Amino acid sequence: MSTHINESILSEEIKQDMKKGRTNHMEYMEGMEILSDSNLMEQVLSAVKHYNYNQYTKKDVRHALDKESRGQKEFSALLSPAADDFLEEMAEKATLETRKHFGNSVYLFTPLYISNYCENYCVYCGFNCHNKIKRAKLNAEGIEQEMAVIAKTGLEEILLLTGESRKMSDIGYIGEACKIARKYFKMIGLEIYPINSDEYAYLHQCGADYVTVFQETYNADKYETLHLSGHKRIFPYRFYAQERALRGGMRGVAFAALLGLDDFRKDAFATGMHAYLLQRKYPHAEISFSCPRLRPIVNNDKINPMNVHERQLLQVMTAYRLFMPFAGMTISTRERAGFRDHVIGMAATKISAGVSTGIGSHTEDENRGDNQFEIADGRDVNQVVAAIRERGLQPVMNDYVFV
């Protein structure tokens, strides 16, 4: 079974481009902030280098499940192939941990894409700069119209997303979007291109609460072949985005690898270690995980989520929960409705609803700009709320009080 993108699906143009001389993906570009006092990347990459999941046995998994708290060794075992026979027990224990720390609450939000312009050349992404799609960017009026429609659904948390283009979606533009969002929502998340800590501080002042960054893959060599140009090509700058966000005053940060780009067990292990080590360094931070798999994109339907199956995704999610029981966890519309309903309350604590990955889709009959990827669960807010209640859980729009 393949656990990475098959090189045969890449176009000849991309293959030729990959052979050209490129910027060193491990060297910072001009203007990128370097956290010279942090060695988190070295710690995580060293741990991944020495992680051999095939060395773990059923005895190791049994030991991990019997412990009340779990460290790196136990997390390693729970992600191993040997844990497959224990998946039902992992799910049961994960459910207990989730109920212990989050009760029966499931939080709802929706993403809002405000721009799909991008300057990066990432071979797996629908927004990549070489993909011929319909580009769009909402102005302030369009952003407010979209938010007003979303707010009428009862949602109180929104995640703002842009393509990774400073030129078309600069910090001032994103900041204004945050200010507009604060009029309608009590929680504002960002999923934008990585920026410096002072820029995160500015966006926090504008109203942003937390930042999500997908490292995509923690295999630096594979990362180089997938990110051919643009600022996203620089691996360490992306790696340290969450730490810069916390230094900029953000309350919380979320971590994710895009499962299927490379060996999903190693990427999941790296994601967990990244979050764990940052939590130890910044104990006040609210830490959460996202668990996305590859989805088909515009102009390339050969990219699909089948390289990592649902059973394996469930193993990753329950391992995260048993390793870091206090961490939040989001299950996105990349997954089908049945699977999403199954994992809420078990491992996932947050679910999206009423989702579109296009630009302007909440107020227009047709998207002004194309989608980043295909979603698998198109239910609206009321339908997701009903599904949560059917499982005996409590849908929660927001649990923060601002004074």
DRENFIVO-248047 format. One record per residue (C-alpha): x, y, z; chain; residue number from 1. Coordinates in nm, 4 decimals, padded with zeros to 6 digits. Layout:
// DRENFIVO-248047
{pt {X; Y; Z}; A; NUM} ...
// end
This chain:
// DRENFIVO-248047
{pt {00.0000; 00.0000; 00.0000}; A; 1} {pt {00.1328; 00.3410; -00.0964}; A; 2} {pt {00.1714; 00.5975; 00.1807}; A; 3} {pt {00.2833; 00.8885; -00.0341}; A; 4} {pt {00.2019; 01.0731; -00.3535}; A; 5} {pt {00.2835; 00.8593; -00.6544}; A; 6} {pt {00.5346; 01.0459; -00.8708}; A; 7} {pt {00.3514; 00.9209; -01.1833}; A; 8} {pt {00.0617; 01.1585; -01.1187}; A; 9} {pt {00.2865; 01.4636; -01.1551}; A; 10} {pt {00.2707; 01.6466; -01.4857}; A; 11} {pt {00.5743; 01.6600; -01.7140}; A; 12} {pt {00.5926; 02.0337; -01.6470}; A; 13} {pt {00.6265; 01.9712; -01.2758}; A; 14} {pt {00.8780; 01.6915; -01.3242}; A; 15} {pt {01.0982; 01.9189; -01.5341}; A; 16} {pt {01.0580; 02.2005; -01.2850}; A; 17} {pt {01.1674; 01.9708; -01.0022}; A; 18} {pt {01.4986; 01.9145; -01.1775}; A; 19} {pt {01.5876; 02.2833; -01.1898}; A; 20} {pt {01.8084; 02.4509; -00.9347}; A; 21} {pt {01.5982; 02.5847; -00.6492}; A; 22} {pt {01.6230; 02.7756; -00.3249}; A; 23} {pt {01.7625; 02.5660; -00.0420}; A; 24} {pt {01.4490; 02.4588; 00.1431}; A; 25} {pt {01.6315; 02.4654; 00.4784}; A; 26} {pt {01.7610; 02.8228; 00.4483}; A; 27} {pt {01.5541; 03.1229; 00.5536}; A; 28} {pt {01.4583; 03.3881; 00.2995}; A; 29} {pt {01.5068; 03.7580; 00.3590}; A; 30} {pt {01.2624; 03.8979; 00.6145}; A; 31} {pt {01.1863; 03.5629; 00.7776}; A; 32} {pt {01.2209; 03.5739; 01.1554}; A; 33} {pt {01.4636; 03.3189; 01.3010}; A; 34} {pt {01.4040; 03.1928; 01.6547}; A; 35} {pt {01.7697; 03.1449; 01.7378}; A; 36} {pt {01.6900; 03.0475; 02.0979}; A; 37} {pt {01.4666; 02.7530; 02.0032}; A; 38} {pt {01.5760; 02.4031; 01.9062}; A; 39} {pt {01.2343; 02.2406; 01.8783}; A; 40} {pt {01.2875; 02.1470; 01.5147}; A; 41} {pt {01.6096; 01.9640; 01.5927}; A; 42} {pt {01.4386; 01.7764; 01.8766}; A; 43} {pt {01.1429; 01.6694; 01.6629}; A; 44} {pt {01.3450; 01.5695; 01.3567}; A; 45} {pt {01.5843; 01.3718; 01.5751}; A; 46} {pt {01.2952; 01.1859; 01.7364}; A; 47} {pt {01.1454; 01.1059; 01.3951}; A; 48} {pt {01.4804; 00.9886; 01.2601}; A; 49} {pt {01.5034; 00.7312; 01.5377}; A; 50} {pt {01.1389; 00.6248; 01.5229}; A; 51} {pt {01.1082; 00.2730; 01.3868}; A; 52} {pt {00.7442; 00.1784; 01.4331}; A; 53} {pt {00.8081; -00.1810; 01.3225}; A; 54} {pt {01.0115; -00.2498; 01.6352}; A; 55} {pt {00.7052; -00.2277; 01.8617}; A; 56} {pt {00.5217; -00.5417; 01.9645}; A; 57} {pt {00.1787; -00.6192; 02.1004}; A; 58} {pt {00.3391; -00.6318; 02.4439}; A; 59} {pt {00.4547; -00.2723; 02.3994}; A; 60} {pt {00.1039; -00.1662; 02.2982}; A; 61} {pt {-00.0438; -00.3490; 02.5964}; A; 62} {pt {00.1979; -00.1654; 02.8252}; A; 63} {pt {00.1027; 00.1688; 02.6703}; A; 64} {pt {-00.2680; 00.1062; 02.7134}; A; 65} {pt {-00.2291; -00.0018; 03.0751}; A; 66} {pt {-00.0544; 00.3180; 03.1790}; A; 67} {pt {-00.2529; 00.6100; 03.3199}; A; 68} {pt {-00.0299; 00.8681; 03.1504}; A; 69} {pt {00.1735; 00.8183; 02.8366}; A; 70} {pt {00.5000; 00.9605; 02.7101}; A; 71} {pt {00.6941; 00.9369; 02.3863}; A; 72} {pt {00.7577; 00.5628; 02.4147}; A; 73} {pt {00.3905; 00.4820; 02.4637}; A; 74} {pt {00.2810; 00.7190; 02.1882}; A; 75} {pt {00.5284; 00.5487; 01.9545}; A; 76} {pt {00.3772; 00.2088; 02.0285}; A; 77} {pt {00.0190; 00.3292; 01.9835}; A; 78} {pt {00.1011; 00.4529; 01.6320}; A; 79} {pt {00.2702; 00.1269; 01.5308}; A; 80} {pt {00.1193; -00.1489; 01.3143}; A; 81} {pt {00.1163; -00.3677; 01.6261}; A; 82} {pt {-00.1591; -00.1467; 01.7702}; A; 83} {pt {-00.4062; -00.2352; 01.4942}; A; 84} {pt {-00.5427; -00.5304; 01.6922}; A; 85} {pt {-00.6056; -00.2982; 01.9866}; A; 86} {pt {-00.7958; -00.0300; 01.7982}; A; 87} {pt {-01.1278; -00.0987; 01.9691}; A; 88} {pt {-00.9682; -00.0694; 02.3130}; A; 89} {pt {-00.7829; 00.2451; 02.2053}; A; 90} {pt {-01.1162; 00.3947; 02.1015}; A; 91} {pt {-01.2754; 00.3046; 02.4344}; A; 92} {pt {-00.9925; 00.4547; 02.6356}; A; 93} {pt {-00.9809; 00.7615; 02.4130}; A; 94} {pt {-01.3536; 00.8148; 02.4731}; A; 95} {pt {-01.2971; 00.8026; 02.8487}; A; 96} {pt {-01.0157; 01.0566; 02.8247}; A; 97} {pt {-01.2222; 01.2855; 02.6043}; A; 98} {pt {-01.5202; 01.2741; 02.8410}; A; 99} {pt {-01.2921; 01.3310; 03.1407}; A; 100} {pt {-01.1417; 01.6501; 03.0008}; A; 101} {pt {-01.4103; 01.7839; 02.7651}; A; 102} {pt {-01.7322; 01.6368; 02.9030}; A; 103} {pt {-01.9896; 01.5624; 02.6357}; A; 104} {pt {-01.9287; 01.8914; 02.4530}; A; 105} {pt {-01.8566; 01.9138; 02.0819}; A; 106} {pt {-01.7596; 02.2564; 01.9477}; A; 107} {pt {-01.8725; 02.3837; 01.6092}; A; 108} {pt {-01.7151; 02.6262; 01.3658}; A; 109} {pt {-01.6945; 02.6945; 00.9953}; A; 110} {pt {-01.4067; 02.8031; 00.7713}; A; 111} {pt {-01.4344; 03.1138; 00.5553}; A; 112} {pt {-01.2018; 03.1400; 00.2568}; A; 113} {pt {-01.1531; 03.5078; 00.1783}; A; 114} {pt {-00.8887; 03.4716; -00.0963}; A; 115} {pt {-00.7446; 03.1891; -00.3058}; A; 116} {pt {-00.4476; 03.3692; -00.4616}; A; 117} {pt {-00.1257; 03.1819; -00.3909}; A; 118} {pt {00.2434; 03.2320; -00.4703}; A; 119} {pt {00.3532; 02.8788; -00.3784}; A; 120} {pt {00.4062; 02.5834; -00.6069}; A; 121} {pt {00.2821; 02.2858; -00.4035}; A; 122} {pt {00.2039; 01.9917; -00.6283}; A; 123} {pt {-00.0847; 01.8522; -00.4193}; A; 124} {pt {-00.2821; 02.1756; -00.3588}; A; 125} {pt {-00.5691; 02.3148; -00.5647}; A; 126} {pt {-00.4549; 02.6706; -00.4912}; A; 127} {pt {-00.0970; 02.6249; -00.6204}; A; 128} {pt {00.0222; 02.9083; -00.8419}; A; 129} {pt {00.0556; 02.6895; -01.1539}; A; 130} {pt {-00.2967; 02.5482; -01.1291}; A; 131} {pt {-00.5365; 02.7138; -01.3727}; A; 132} {pt {-00.8307; 02.7951; -01.1465}; A; 133} {pt {-01.0685; 03.0848; -01.0988}; A; 134} {pt {-00.9002; 03.3216; -00.8519}; A; 135} {pt {-01.0901; 03.5614; -00.6288}; A; 136} {pt {-01.0498; 03.7819; -00.3246}; A; 137} {pt {-01.3296; 03.9228; -00.1117}; A; 138} {pt {-01.3218; 04.2931; -00.0322}; A; 139} {pt {-01.4316; 04.4251; 00.3080}; A; 140} {pt {-01.7943; 04.4439; 00.1990}; A; 141} {pt {-01.7856; 04.0888; 00.0655}; A; 142} {pt {-01.6231; 03.9593; 00.3848}; A; 143} {pt {-01.8898; 04.1250; 00.5985}; A; 144} {pt {-02.1704; 03.9891; 00.3825}; A; 145} {pt {-02.0328; 03.6362; 00.4108}; A; 146} {pt {-01.9902; 03.6668; 00.7873}; A; 147} {pt {-02.3389; 03.8065; 00.8393}; A; 148} {pt {-02.4886; 03.5060; 00.6583}; A; 149} {pt {-02.2745; 03.2600; 00.8546}; A; 150} {pt {-02.3567; 03.4262; 01.1879}; A; 151} {pt {-02.7300; 03.3779; 01.1221}; A; 152} {pt {-02.6750; 03.0013; 01.1451}; A; 153} {pt {-02.5898; 03.0410; 01.5138}; A; 154} {pt {-02.2172; 02.9735; 01.4774}; A; 155} {pt {-01.9944; 03.1801; 01.7052}; A; 156} {pt {-01.6534; 03.0627; 01.5846}; A; 157} {pt {-01.4993; 03.1198; 01.2443}; A; 158} {pt {-01.1724; 03.0142; 01.0835}; A; 159} {pt {-01.0367; 03.2637; 00.8292}; A; 160} {pt {-00.8331; 03.1201; 00.5434}; A; 161} {pt {-00.6390; 03.2661; 00.2540}; A; 162} {pt {-00.4154; 03.1348; -00.0161}; A; 163} {pt {-00.0496; 03.1941; 00.0668}; A; 164} {pt {00.0070; 03.5261; -00.1092}; A; 165} {pt {00.1356; 03.8276; 00.0808}; A; 166} {pt {00.0826; 04.0386; -00.2287}; A; 167} {pt {-00.2880; 03.9632; -00.2598}; A; 168} {pt {-00.3656; 03.8977; 00.1092}; A; 169} {pt {-00.1301; 04.1153; 00.3089}; A; 170} {pt {-00.1302; 04.1470; 00.6876}; A; 171} {pt {-00.3384; 04.4640; 00.6773}; A; 172} {pt {-00.6052; 04.2882; 00.4697}; A; 173} {pt {-00.6173; 03.9916; 00.7080}; A; 174} {pt {-00.6242; 04.2244; 01.0070}; A; 175} {pt {-00.9280; 04.4071; 00.8690}; A; 176} {pt {-01.0991; 04.0708; 00.8174}; A; 177} {pt {-01.0324; 03.9889; 01.1843}; A; 178} {pt {-01.1841; 04.3224; 01.2920}; A; 179} {pt {-01.4963; 04.2539; 01.0888}; A; 180} {pt {-01.5150; 03.8999; 01.2272}; A; 181} {pt {-01.5058; 04.0293; 01.5846}; A; 182} {pt {-01.8397; 04.2017; 01.5216}; A; 183} {pt {-02.0034; 03.8673; 01.4457}; A; 184} {pt {-01.8064; 03.5938; 01.6240}; A; 185} {pt {-01.6616; 03.5254; 01.9676}; A; 186} {pt {-01.3770; 03.3034; 01.8472}; A; 187} {pt {-01.1561; 03.3754; 01.5469}; A; 188} {pt {-00.8990; 03.1359; 01.4090}; A; 189} {pt {-00.6486; 03.1880; 01.1298}; A; 190} {pt {-00.5143; 02.9475; 00.8709}; A; 191} {pt {-00.2899; 03.1705; 00.6614}; A; 192} {pt {00.0704; 03.1761; 00.5408}; A; 193} {pt {00.3297; 03.1686; 00.8245}; A; 194} {pt {00.4365; 03.5144; 00.9420}; A; 195} {pt {00.6709; 03.6742; 01.1978}; A; 196} {pt {00.5860; 03.7066; 01.5667}; A; 197} {pt {00.5238; 04.0819; 01.5482}; A; 198} {pt {00.2754; 04.0231; 01.2674}; A; 199} {pt {00.0987; 03.7568; 01.4727}; A; 200} {pt {00.0867; 04.0120; 01.7561}; A; 201} {pt {-00.0826; 04.2620; 01.5256}; A; 202} {pt {-00.3435; 04.0087; 01.4102}; A; 203} {pt {-00.4058; 03.9132; 01.7733}; A; 204} {pt {-00.4730; 04.2800; 01.8478}; A; 205} {pt {-00.7161; 04.2803; 01.5550}; A; 206} {pt {-00.9122; 03.9976; 01.7170}; A; 207} {pt {-00.7526; 03.6650; 01.6224}; A; 208} {pt {-00.7427; 03.4006; 01.8969}; A; 209} {pt {-00.5585; 03.1035; 01.7524}; A; 210} {pt {-00.3517; 02.9887; 01.4560}; A; 211} {pt {-00.3557; 02.6612; 01.2626}; A; 212} {pt {-00.0575; 02.5589; 01.0491}; A; 213} {pt {-00.0254; 02.2392; 00.8470}; A; 214} {pt {00.3377; 02.1345; 00.8302}; A; 215} {pt {00.2124; 01.9018; 00.5547}; A; 216} {pt {00.4981; 01.6518; 00.6041}; A; 217} {pt {00.7818; 01.6459; 00.8547}; A; 218} {pt {01.0051; 01.4562; 00.6143}; A; 219} {pt {01.2270; 01.7473; 00.5064}; A; 220} {pt {01.3514; 01.5635; 00.1964}; A; 221} {pt {00.9991; 01.4816; 00.0817}; A; 222} {pt {00.8892; 01.8347; 00.1713}; A; 223} {pt {01.1469; 01.9700; -00.0745}; A; 224} {pt {01.0043; 01.7670; -00.3642}; A; 225} {pt {00.6474; 01.8758; -00.2922}; A; 226} {pt {00.7060; 02.2493; -00.2409}; A; 227} {pt {00.8880; 02.3674; -00.5487}; A; 228} {pt {00.8789; 02.7449; -00.5083}; A; 229} {pt {00.7448; 03.0259; -00.2934}; A; 230} {pt {00.7897; 03.1045; 00.0751}; A; 231} {pt {00.6272; 02.7770; 00.1718}; A; 232} {pt {00.9331; 02.5975; 00.0349}; A; 233} {pt {01.1262; 02.6988; 00.3475}; A; 234} {pt {01.0757; 02.4083; 00.5860}; A; 235} {pt {01.2072; 02.5568; 00.9153}; A; 236} {pt {01.0154; 02.8820; 00.8813}; A; 237} {pt {00.6916; 02.6864; 00.8542}; A; 238} {pt {00.7921; 02.4563; 01.1389}; A; 239} {pt {00.8347; 02.7431; 01.3842}; A; 240} {pt {00.5086; 02.9201; 01.2912}; A; 241} {pt {00.3186; 02.8006; 01.5986}; A; 242} {pt {00.5950; 02.9126; 01.8331}; A; 243} {pt {00.6066; 03.2549; 01.6711}; A; 244} {pt {00.2279; 03.2779; 01.7040}; A; 245} {pt {00.2469; 03.2076; 02.0776}; A; 246} {pt {00.5232; 03.4641; 02.1182}; A; 247} {pt {00.2940; 03.7065; 01.9386}; A; 248} {pt {00.0258; 03.6541; 02.2022}; A; 249} {pt {-00.2061; 03.4041; 02.0367}; A; 250} {pt {-00.4004; 03.2016; 02.2905}; A; 251} {pt {-00.3854; 02.8758; 02.1010}; A; 252} {pt {-00.2192; 02.6911; 01.8132}; A; 253} {pt {-00.3117; 02.3833; 01.6125}; A; 254} {pt {-00.0858; 02.1266; 01.4470}; A; 255} {pt {-00.1372; 01.8973; 01.1499}; A; 256} {pt {00.0348; 01.6863; 00.8902}; A; 257} {pt {-00.1487; 01.6194; 00.5654}; A; 258} {pt {-00.1726; 01.2434; 00.5956}; A; 259} {pt {-00.0873; 01.0669; 00.2730}; A; 260} {pt {00.1912; 01.2940; 00.1529}; A; 261} {pt {00.4500; 01.0660; 00.3104}; A; 262} {pt {00.4683; 00.7859; 00.5685}; A; 263} {pt {00.1602; 00.8705; 00.7733}; A; 264} {pt {00.2856; 00.7008; 01.0914}; A; 265} {pt {00.6043; 00.9057; 01.0993}; A; 266} {pt {00.4190; 01.2247; 01.0117}; A; 267} {pt {00.1634; 01.1616; 01.2859}; A; 268} {pt {00.4435; 01.0855; 01.5319}; A; 269} {pt {00.6237; 01.4081; 01.4379}; A; 270} {pt {00.3032; 01.6109; 01.4705}; A; 271} {pt {00.2437; 01.4706; 01.8173}; A; 272} {pt {00.5988; 01.5364; 01.9297}; A; 273} {pt {00.5913; 01.8900; 01.7891}; A; 274} {pt {00.2742; 01.9672; 01.9851}; A; 275} {pt {00.3964; 01.7910; 02.2998}; A; 276} {pt {00.7299; 01.9720; 02.3142}; A; 277} {pt {00.5738; 02.3096; 02.2441}; A; 278} {pt {00.3168; 02.2494; 02.5194}; A; 279} {pt {00.5972; 02.1776; 02.7660}; A; 280} {pt {00.7736; 02.4977; 02.6617}; A; 281} {pt {00.4565; 02.7116; 02.6735}; A; 282} {pt {00.2320; 02.5498; 02.9391}; A; 283} {pt {-00.0308; 02.8243; 02.9084}; A; 284} {pt {-00.0924; 02.7573; 02.5389}; A; 285} {pt {-00.4074; 02.5864; 02.4174}; A; 286} {pt {-00.2888; 02.3032; 02.1943}; A; 287} {pt {-00.4984; 02.1205; 01.9383}; A; 288} {pt {-00.4652; 01.8817; 01.6457}; A; 289} {pt {-00.6223; 01.8638; 01.3022}; A; 290} {pt {-00.6236; 01.5283; 01.1256}; A; 291} {pt {-00.6582; 01.5903; 00.7510}; A; 292} {pt {-00.6081; 01.3397; 00.4729}; A; 293} {pt {-00.5434; 01.4197; 00.1092}; A; 294} {pt {-00.8490; 01.5080; -00.0966}; A; 295} {pt {-00.8987; 01.5383; -00.4744}; A; 296} {pt {-00.8222; 01.8870; -00.6109}; A; 297} {pt {-00.9212; 02.0896; -00.9170}; A; 298} {pt {-00.7411; 01.9616; -01.2309}; A; 299} {pt {-00.5982; 01.6558; -01.0523}; A; 300} {pt {-00.8489; 01.3980; -00.9299}; A; 301} {pt {-00.5735; 01.1377; -00.8911}; A; 302} {pt {-00.4816; 01.2944; -00.5576}; A; 303} {pt {-00.7153; 01.1194; -00.3167}; A; 304} {pt {-00.7435; 01.0138; 00.0486}; A; 305} {pt {-00.7264; 00.6399; -00.0085}; A; 306} {pt {-00.3555; 00.6096; 00.0713}; A; 307} {pt {-00.4503; 00.6372; 00.4392}; A; 308} {pt {-00.7665; 00.4477; 00.5262}; A; 309} {pt {-01.0253; 00.5428; 00.7869}; A; 310} {pt {-00.9091; 00.2722; 01.0244}; A; 311} {pt {-00.5581; 00.4153; 01.0145}; A; 312} {pt {-00.6904; 00.7684; 01.0621}; A; 313} {pt {-00.8835; 00.6481; 01.3656}; A; 314} {pt {-00.5631; 00.4979; 01.5054}; A; 315} {pt {-00.3850; 00.8316; 01.4654}; A; 316} {pt {-00.6660; 01.0235; 01.6342}; A; 317} {pt {-00.6976; 00.7898; 01.9309}; A; 318} {pt {-00.3184; 00.7831; 01.9739}; A; 319} {pt {-00.3171; 01.1650; 01.9856}; A; 320} {pt {-00.5912; 01.1589; 02.2500}; A; 321} {pt {-00.4154; 00.9025; 02.4703}; A; 322} {pt {-00.0837; 01.0865; 02.4384}; A; 323} {pt {-00.2153; 01.4405; 02.4972}; A; 324} {pt {-00.5552; 01.4059; 02.6683}; A; 325} {pt {-00.5960; 01.7831; 02.7203}; A; 326} {pt {-00.5481; 01.8728; 02.3531}; A; 327} {pt {-00.8373; 01.9745; 02.1334}; A; 328} {pt {-00.8930; 01.7876; 01.8075}; A; 329} {pt {-01.0729; 01.8878; 01.4895}; A; 330} {pt {-01.2306; 01.6567; 01.2349}; A; 331} {pt {-01.2849; 01.8313; 00.9023}; A; 332} {pt {-01.5195; 01.7888; 00.6082}; A; 333} {pt {-01.2399; 01.6135; 00.4241}; A; 334} {pt {-01.3971; 01.3070; 00.5891}; A; 335} {pt {-01.7379; 01.1568; 00.5173}; A; 336} {pt {-02.0296; 01.2304; 00.7505}; A; 337} {pt {-02.0453; 00.8805; 00.9011}; A; 338} {pt {-01.6823; 00.8822; 01.0055}; A; 339} {pt {-01.7039; 01.2341; 01.1473}; A; 340} {pt {-02.0077; 01.1411; 01.3543}; A; 341} {pt {-01.8252; 00.8318; 01.4800}; A; 342} {pt {-01.5186; 01.0134; 01.6129}; A; 343} {pt {-01.6824; 01.3119; 01.7841}; A; 344} {pt {-01.6850; 01.2520; 02.1565}; A; 345} {pt {-01.4382; 00.9672; 02.1089}; A; 346} {pt {-01.1335; 01.1687; 02.0067}; A; 347} {pt {-01.2495; 01.4756; 01.8158}; A; 348} {pt {-01.3746; 01.7716; 02.0188}; A; 349} {pt {-01.4484; 02.0130; 01.7326}; A; 350} {pt {-01.6340; 01.9697; 01.4046}; A; 351} {pt {-01.6941; 02.2019; 01.1097}; A; 352} {pt {-02.0367; 02.2578; 00.9582}; A; 353} {pt {-02.1855; 02.4431; 00.6624}; A; 354} {pt {-01.8504; 02.4231; 00.4861}; A; 355} {pt {-01.7338; 02.5481; 00.1485}; A; 356} {pt {-01.3715; 02.5805; 00.0396}; A; 357} {pt {-01.4600; 02.8252; -00.2373}; A; 358} {pt {-01.4595; 03.2061; -00.2280}; A; 359} {pt {-01.7895; 03.3900; -00.1730}; A; 360} {pt {-02.0008; 03.0753; -00.1630}; A; 361} {pt {-02.2208; 03.1750; 00.1325}; A; 362} {pt {-02.3772; 03.4726; -00.0491}; A; 363} {pt {-02.3472; 03.3656; -00.4135}; A; 364} {pt {-02.5200; 03.0892; -00.6103}; A; 365} {pt {-02.1782; 03.0047; -00.7530}; A; 366} {pt {-01.8334; 03.0460; -00.6003}; A; 367} {pt {-01.6477; 03.3594; -00.7045}; A; 368} {pt {-01.3283; 03.1569; -00.6715}; A; 369} {pt {-01.2571; 02.7844; -00.7054}; A; 370} {pt {-01.2349; 02.5416; -00.4162}; A; 371} {pt {-00.9064; 02.4355; -00.2594}; A; 372} {pt {-01.0176; 02.0715; -00.2444}; A; 373} {pt {-01.3330; 01.8606; -00.2554}; A; 374} {pt {-01.5202; 01.8160; 00.0708}; A; 375} {pt {-01.6857; 01.4877; 00.1690}; A; 376} {pt {-01.9475; 01.6162; 00.4139}; A; 377} {pt {-02.1709; 01.8956; 00.2876}; A; 378} {pt {-02.4167; 01.9082; 00.5792}; A; 379} {pt {-02.5328; 02.2449; 00.7071}; A; 380} {pt {-02.5145; 02.3621; 01.0672}; A; 381} {pt {-02.8582; 02.2318; 01.1668}; A; 382} {pt {-02.7836; 01.8867; 01.0271}; A; 383} {pt {-02.4504; 01.8631; 01.2119}; A; 384} {pt {-02.6113; 01.9868; 01.5343}; A; 385} {pt {-02.8784; 01.7172; 01.5005}; A; 386} {pt {-02.6115; 01.4501; 01.4424}; A; 387} {pt {-02.4261; 01.5593; 01.7554}; A; 388} {pt {-02.7405; 01.5395; 01.9651}; A; 389} {pt {-02.8291; 01.1992; 01.8230}; A; 390} {pt {-02.5065; 01.0699; 01.9766}; A; 391} {pt {-02.6037; 01.2052; 02.3181}; A; 392} {pt {-02.3531; 01.4887; 02.2949}; A; 393} {pt {-02.3941; 01.8620; 02.3447}; A; 394} {pt {-02.3267; 02.1008; 02.0548}; A; 395} {pt {-02.1416; 02.4091; 02.1812}; A; 396} {pt {-02.0945; 02.7267; 01.9798}; A; 397} {pt {-01.8532; 02.8963; 02.2202}; A; 398} {pt {-01.7261; 02.8518; 02.5743}; A; 399} {pt {-01.5408; 03.1812; 02.6209}; A; 400} {pt {-01.6684; 03.4843; 02.8082}; A; 401} {pt {-01.5148; 03.8188; 02.7091}; A; 402} {pt {-01.5141; 04.0943; 02.9693}; A; 403} 
// end
